[in-house]
Amino acid sequence: MADETQAQLPTPDSALRRLDRFVGTWSMEGHLIGSQDITVRGQTTFRWLPGGFFLEQHNTLNFLGLEIDSLEVIGHDPENGTFPSTVYSNLSPAPCRTGGRSTTTPCGSP
């Protein structure tokens, strides 16, 4: 019989379930504004890390011949109701962190 005083393991916040719709592998393609030529192609895969506290996104993309490979880890901040993330990319020596809110300023920009 389990000891009743044993500490309970933490469980993921239920808000994380809103990210379930992204789980899987997705193909992408697109074009620059004003052009109909497909110049962006790639694939991204989302999966839950063991424990269910974080969602991982692995993205490979060809943007006008530039190969981009990135890994993003997405969590949940229950105090703010946001989904902050950290992105690691072959284009930057430092990780890019977001507060989980939409932004138009790319990482690495002032």
Backbone as a printed PyTorch tensor [residue, N CA C, xyz], in Angstrom:
tensor([[[  0.8460,  -1.1680,   0.0000],
         [  0.0000,   0.0000,   0.0000],
         [  0.8980,   1.2390,   0.0000]],

        [[  0.5270,   2.2330,  -0.8100],
         [  1.3100,   3.4700,  -0.9190],
         [  1.1720,   4.2950,   0.3500]],

        [[  2.2530,   4.9390,   0.7100],
         [  2.2640,   5.8170,   1.8690],
         [  1.4010,   7.0410,   1.5680]],

        [[  0.3890,   7.3110,   2.3690],
         [ -0.5430,   8.4220,   2.1620],
         [  0.1410,   9.7740,   2.2840]],

        [[  1.2930,   9.8370,   2.9550],
         [  1.9890,  11.1050,   3.1370],
         [  2.9860,  11.3770,   2.0170]],

        [[  3.1060,  10.4530,   1.0740],
         [  4.0390,  10.6260,  -0.0370],
         [  3.6200,  11.8430,  -0.8720]],

        [[  4.5950,  12.6460,  -1.2740],
         [  4.3140,  13.8470,  -2.0600],
         [  3.7030,  13.4660,  -3.4080]],

        [[  2.7410,  14.2650,  -3.8430],
         [  2.1140,  14.0620,  -5.1460],
         [  3.0030,  14.6800,  -6.2310]],

        [[  3.1590,  13.9720,  -7.3140],
         [  3.9090,  14.5120,  -8.4440],
         [  3.0940,  15.6320,  -9.0890]],

        [[  3.7660,  16.6590,  -9.5980],
         [  3.0230,  17.7300, -10.2650],
         [  2.3880,  17.2260, -11.5570]],

        [[  1.3470,  17.8900, -11.9670],
         [  0.6770,  17.5560, -13.2210],
         [  0.6600,  18.7970, -14.1040]],

        [[  0.6580,  18.6060, -15.4150],
         [  0.6380,  19.7520, -16.3200],
         [ -0.6430,  20.5690, -16.1550]],

        [[ -0.5210,  21.8730, -16.3500],
         [ -1.6800,  22.7630, -16.3100],
         [ -2.6250,  22.3860, -17.4450]],

        [[ -3.9110,  22.3640, -17.1710],
         [ -4.9060,  21.9690, -18.1820],
         [ -4.9160,  22.9200, -19.3730]],

        [[ -4.4350,  24.1590, -19.2140],
         [ -4.3890,  25.1070, -20.3350],
         [ -3.4840,  24.6060, -21.4570]],

        [[ -2.5080,  23.7790, -21.1180],
         [ -1.6120,  23.2320, -22.1400],
         [ -2.3690,  22.3980, -23.1700]],

        [[ -3.5060,  21.8550, -22.8050],
         [ -4.2910,  21.0350, -23.7340],
         [ -4.7170,  21.8320, -24.9640]],

        [[ -4.7350,  23.1610, -24.8460],
         [ -5.0950,  23.9890, -26.0060],
         [ -4.0730,  23.8530, -27.1270]],

        [[ -2.8830,  23.3540, -26.8030],
         [ -1.8390,  23.1770, -27.8100],
         [ -1.9010,  21.8110, -28.4950]],

        [[ -2.7780,  20.9330, -28.0340],
         [ -2.8880,  19.5910, -28.6200],
         [ -3.1060,  19.6290, -30.1320]],

        [[ -3.8100,  20.6420, -30.6090],
         [ -4.1400,  20.7130, -32.0450],
         [ -2.9030,  20.8040, -32.9310]],

        [[ -1.7630,  21.2040, -32.3550],
         [ -0.5420,  21.3290, -33.1450],
         [  0.2440,  20.0320, -33.2660]],

        [[ -0.0280,  19.0660, -32.4050],
         [  0.7530,  17.8270, -32.3680],
         [  0.6430,  17.1030, -33.7060]],

        [[  1.7970,  16.7500, -34.2390],
         [  1.8580,  16.0590, -35.5210],
         [  2.9270,  16.6880, -36.3880]],

        [[  2.9730,  16.2540, -37.6410],
         [  3.9430,  16.7640, -38.6010],
         [  3.1910,  17.5210, -39.6850]],

        [[  3.6800,  18.7130, -39.9820],
         [  3.0260,  19.6120, -40.9220],
         [  4.0070,  20.0300, -42.0100]],

        [[  3.5280,  20.0400, -43.2480],
         [  4.3130,  20.5720, -44.3670],
         [  3.8620,  21.9990, -44.6220]],

        [[  4.8200,  22.8410, -45.0090],
         [  4.5130,  24.2510, -45.2410],
         [  5.1190,  24.6960, -46.5600]],

        [[  4.4490,  25.6430, -47.1990],
         [  5.0290,  26.3250, -48.3410],
         [  4.3850,  27.6920, -48.4420]],

        [[  5.1260,  28.6270, -49.0130],
         [  4.6000,  29.9800, -49.1170],
         [  5.4220,  30.8250, -50.0610]],

        [[  5.0320,  32.0800, -50.1250],
         [  5.6790,  33.0030, -51.0360],
         [  5.8390,  34.3650, -50.3690]],

        [[  6.6820,  35.1790, -50.9570],
         [  6.8750,  36.5300, -50.4800],
         [  5.6820,  37.3850, -50.8890]],

        [[  5.4200,  38.4310, -50.1390],
         [  4.3250,  39.3460, -50.4730],
         [  4.5750,  39.9310, -51.8550]],

        [[  3.5650,  39.9170, -52.6820],
         [  3.6760,  40.4620, -54.0250],
         [  4.1530,  39.4740, -55.0630]],

        [[  4.4210,  38.2430, -54.6610],
         [  4.9020,  37.2170, -55.5870],
         [  4.0370,  35.9730, -55.4540]],

        [[  3.8710,  35.2780, -56.5450],
         [  3.1560,  34.0050, -56.5140],
         [  4.1140,  32.8130, -56.5480]],

        [[  5.4140,  33.0770, -56.7070],
         [  6.4150,  32.0140, -56.7430],
         [  6.5960,  31.4290, -55.3390]],

        [[  6.5310,  30.1050, -55.2440],
         [  6.7510,  29.4320, -53.9670],
         [  8.2480,  29.4900, -53.6600]],

        [[  8.6160,  30.2440, -52.6140],
         [ 10.0200,  30.4230, -52.2530],
         [ 10.3120,  29.9570, -50.8300]],

        [[  9.2910,  29.4810, -50.1520],
         [  9.4460,  28.9970, -48.7820],
         [  8.8410,  27.6060, -48.7090]],

        [[  9.6370,  26.6400, -48.2790],
         [  9.1490,  25.2680, -48.1160],
         [  9.7400,  24.6970, -46.8370]],

        [[  8.9510,  23.8810, -46.1570],
         [  9.5010,  23.2810, -44.9570],
         [  8.5730,  22.2890, -44.3050]],

        [[  9.0160,  21.8210, -43.1660],
         [  8.2520,  20.8470, -42.3900],
         [  8.4800,  21.1290, -40.9130]],

        [[  7.4370,  20.9850, -40.1230],
         [  7.5570,  21.1510, -38.6840],
         [  6.8510,  20.0000, -37.9920]],

        [[  7.4170,  19.5750, -36.8770],
         [  6.8350,  18.5020, -36.0850],
         [  6.6940,  18.9770, -34.6430]],

        [[  5.4880,  18.8110, -34.1090],
         [  5.2130,  19.1210, -32.7040],
         [  5.0050,  17.8130, -31.9560]],

        [[  5.5710,  17.7340, -30.7360],
         [  5.3310,  16.5740, -29.8820],
         [  5.4440,  17.0120, -28.4290]],

        [[  4.7020,  16.3300, -27.5670],
         [  4.7950,  16.5890, -26.1350],
         [  6.0410,  15.9220, -25.5860]],

        [[  6.7950,  16.6490, -24.7820],
         [  7.9180,  16.0340, -24.0810],
         [  7.3590,  15.1570, -22.9660]],

        [[  8.0910,  14.1270, -22.5490],
         [  7.5990,  13.2700, -21.4680],
         [  7.1980,  14.1140, -20.2460]],

        [[  6.0820,  13.7670, -19.6740],
         [  5.5390,  14.5030, -18.5330],
         [  4.4210,  15.4400, -18.9370]],

        [[  4.4560,  15.9250, -20.2090],
         [  3.3870,  16.7700, -20.7140],
         [  3.4470,  18.2340, -20.3050]],

        [[  4.5680,  18.6880, -19.7440],
         [  4.6910,  20.0820, -19.3190],
         [  5.1340,  21.0090, -20.4540]],

        [[  5.7870,  20.4330, -21.4740],
         [  6.3490,  21.2500, -22.5560],
         [  6.0520,  20.6210, -23.9130]],

        [[  5.7870,  21.4950, -24.8860],
         [  5.5830,  21.0810, -26.2660],
         [  6.8480,  21.4420, -27.0470]],

        [[  7.3540,  20.4880, -27.8040],
         [  8.5530,  20.6950, -28.6090],
         [  8.1480,  20.8620, -30.0710]],

        [[  8.7510,  21.8440, -30.7260],
         [  8.5660,  22.0090, -32.1650],
         [  9.9400,  21.9280, -32.8310]],

        [[ 10.0750,  21.0340, -33.7990],
         [ 11.2890,  20.9620, -34.6070],
         [ 10.9130,  21.3840, -36.0140]],

        [[ 11.6060,  22.3950, -36.5250],
         [ 11.2460,  22.9990, -37.7940],
         [ 12.4380,  22.9910, -38.7320]],

        [[ 12.2290,  22.5540, -39.9610],
         [ 13.2280,  22.7010, -41.0160],
         [ 12.5600,  23.4760, -42.1390]],

        [[ 13.2720,  24.4560, -42.6670],
         [ 12.6720,  25.3660, -43.6320],
         [ 13.7280,  25.8000, -44.6390]],

        [[ 13.3210,  25.8910, -45.9020],
         [ 14.1620,  26.4620, -46.9370],
         [ 13.5160,  27.7760, -47.3370]],

        [[ 14.2040,  28.8700, -47.0280],
         [ 13.7040,  30.2080, -47.3350],
         [ 14.6340,  30.8400, -48.3620]],

        [[ 14.1990,  30.8460, -49.6300],
         [ 15.0030,  31.3910, -50.7300],
         [ 16.3890,  30.7590, -50.8000]],

        [[ 16.4770,  29.4620, -50.5130],
         [ 17.7460,  28.7470, -50.5590],
         [ 18.4950,  28.6950, -49.2420]],

        [[ 18.0620,  29.4600, -48.2580],
         [ 18.6770,  29.4460, -46.9350],
         [ 18.0410,  28.3440, -46.1000]],

        [[ 18.8550,  27.4010, -45.6500],
         [ 18.3480,  26.2940, -44.8330],
         [ 18.2640,  26.7190, -43.3730]],

        [[ 17.0890,  26.6010, -42.7980],
         [ 16.8530,  26.9780, -41.4020],
         [ 16.4350,  25.7210, -40.6470]],

        [[ 17.0600,  25.4950, -39.5080],
         [ 16.7270,  24.3540, -38.6480],
         [ 16.5880,  24.8930, -37.2340]],

        [[ 15.4370,  24.6630, -36.6260],
         [ 15.2330,  25.2140, -35.2870],
         [ 14.4850,  24.2390, -34.3930]],

        [[ 14.6910,  24.4450, -33.1090],
         [ 14.0080,  23.6750, -32.0720],
         [ 13.3830,  24.6800, -31.1090]],

        [[ 12.0950,  24.5250, -30.8450],
         [ 11.3890,  25.4180, -29.9320],
         [ 10.7870,  24.5970, -28.8100]],

        [[ 10.8750,  25.1140, -27.5940],
         [ 10.2530,  24.4800, -26.4390],
         [  9.2330,  25.4730, -25.8880]],

        [[  7.9760,  25.0380, -25.8240],
         [  6.8530,  25.8930, -25.4300],
         [  6.2950,  25.3980, -24.1030]],

        [[  6.1120,  26.3020, -23.1810],
         [  5.5330,  25.9700, -21.8840],
         [  4.2960,  26.8060, -21.6010]],

        [[  3.9070,  26.8660, -20.3440],
         [  2.7370,  27.6570, -19.9460],
         [  3.0560,  28.4360, -18.6800]],

        [[  2.6940,  29.7190, -18.6750],
         [  2.8360,  30.5710, -17.5020],
         [  1.4350,  30.8420, -16.9630]],

        [[  1.0160,  30.1150, -15.9170],
         [ -0.3570,  30.2600, -15.4230],
         [ -0.6380,  31.6410, -14.8210]],

        [[  0.3940,  32.3340, -14.3310],
         [  0.1770,  33.6640, -13.7570],
         [ -0.2510,  34.6700, -14.8140]],

        [[  0.3000,  34.5460, -16.0110],
         [ -0.0140,  35.4790, -17.0980],
         [ -0.9550,  34.8960, -18.1370]],

        [[ -1.1980,  33.5880, -18.0680],
         [ -2.0420,  32.9400, -19.0680],
         [ -1.4010,  32.8960, -20.4400]],

        [[ -0.0640,  32.8960, -20.4820],
         [  0.6540,  32.8990, -21.7560],
         [  1.4110,  31.5850, -21.9590]],

        [[  1.9360,  31.4250, -23.1550],
         [  2.6970,  30.2320, -23.5310],
         [  4.0930,  30.6610, -23.9780]],

        [[  4.9730,  30.9810, -23.0240],
         [  6.3240,  31.4120, -23.3940],
         [  7.1060,  30.2770, -24.0520]],

        [[  8.0530,  30.6850, -24.8980],
         [  8.8450,  29.6670, -25.5750],
         [ 10.2910,  30.1310, -25.7240]],

        [[ 11.1380,  29.1680, -26.0070],
         [ 12.5390,  29.4330, -26.3110],
         [ 12.8580,  28.7020, -27.6090]],

        [[ 13.4730,  29.4290, -28.5490],
         [ 13.8290,  28.8640, -29.8500],
         [ 15.3480,  28.8220, -29.9700]],

        [[ 15.8480,  27.6900, -30.4170],
         [ 17.2670,  27.4880, -30.7050],
         [ 17.3660,  27.2440, -32.2120]],

        [[ 18.2180,  28.0110, -32.8900],
         [ 18.2660,  27.9490, -34.3430],
         [ 19.6990,  27.8970, -34.8480]],

        [[ 19.8650,  27.3510, -36.0330],
         [ 21.1750,  27.3450, -36.6710],
         [ 21.5650,  28.7400, -37.1720]],

        [[ 20.6950,  29.7250, -37.0500],
         [ 20.9910,  31.0820, -37.5050],
         [ 21.4310,  32.0170, -36.3910]],

        [[ 21.4230,  31.5410, -35.1440],
         [ 21.7460,  32.4240, -34.0370],
         [ 22.5420,  31.6800, -32.9740]],

        [[ 23.5870,  32.3260, -32.4300],
         [ 24.3560,  31.6760, -31.3650],
         [ 23.6570,  31.7340, -30.0110]],

        [[ 22.6050,  32.5410, -29.8950],
         [ 21.8770,  32.6780, -28.6250],
         [ 20.4290,  32.2540, -28.8150]],

        [[ 19.8160,  31.6890, -27.7800],
         [ 18.4050,  31.3220, -27.8870],
         [ 17.5230,  32.5620, -27.9760]],

        [[ 16.3760,  32.3970, -28.5680],
         [ 15.3790,  33.4610, -28.6880],
         [ 14.2340,  33.1260, -27.7460]],

        [[ 13.9650,  34.0040, -26.7910],
         [ 12.9000,  33.7580, -25.8200],
         [ 11.7430,  34.7080, -26.0680]],

        [[ 10.5360,  34.1700, -25.9870],
         [  9.3480,  35.0080, -26.0960],
         [  8.5570,  34.8900, -24.8100]],

        [[  7.7480,  35.8890, -24.5520],
         [  6.8970,  35.8780, -23.3740],
         [  5.5690,  35.1850, -23.6090]],

        [[  5.3900,  34.6590, -24.8130],
         [  4.1530,  33.9540, -25.1020],
         [  3.0890,  34.8230, -25.7280]],

        [[  3.3920,  36.0800, -25.9390],
         [  2.4530,  36.9740, -26.6070],
         [  2.9670,  37.2080, -28.0240]],

        [[  2.0520,  37.4880, -28.9160],
         [  2.4050,  37.7620, -30.2950],
         [  3.3060,  38.9900, -30.3780]],

        [[  4.2910,  38.9250, -31.2320],
         [  5.1990,  40.0610, -31.3900],
         [  5.5630,  40.2270, -32.8460]],

        [[  5.8190,  41.4520, -33.2540],
         [  6.2640,  41.6960, -34.6170],
         [  7.7560,  41.9500, -34.6570]],

        [[  8.4220,  41.9940, -33.5160],
         [  9.8550,  42.1960, -33.4590],
         [ 10.5500,  40.8420, -33.4260]],

        [[ 11.2960,  40.4990, -34.4950],
         [ 11.9670,  39.1990, -34.5050],
         [ 13.0700,  39.1440, -33.4550]],

        [[ 13.3730,  37.9520, -33.0150],
         [ 14.4630,  37.7820, -32.0430],
         [ 15.7550,  38.2820, -32.6550]],

        [[ 16.5580,  38.9020, -31.8090],
         [ 17.8170,  39.4480, -32.2780],
         [ 17.6860,  40.8880, -32.7340]],

        [[ 16.4410,  41.4060, -32.8160],
         [ 16.2430,  42.8020, -33.1980],
         [ 16.1580,  43.6620, -31.9500]],

        [[ 16.5180,  44.9390, -32.0840],
         [ 16.4200,  45.8240, -30.9080],
         [ 14.9750,  46.1060, -30.5520]]])
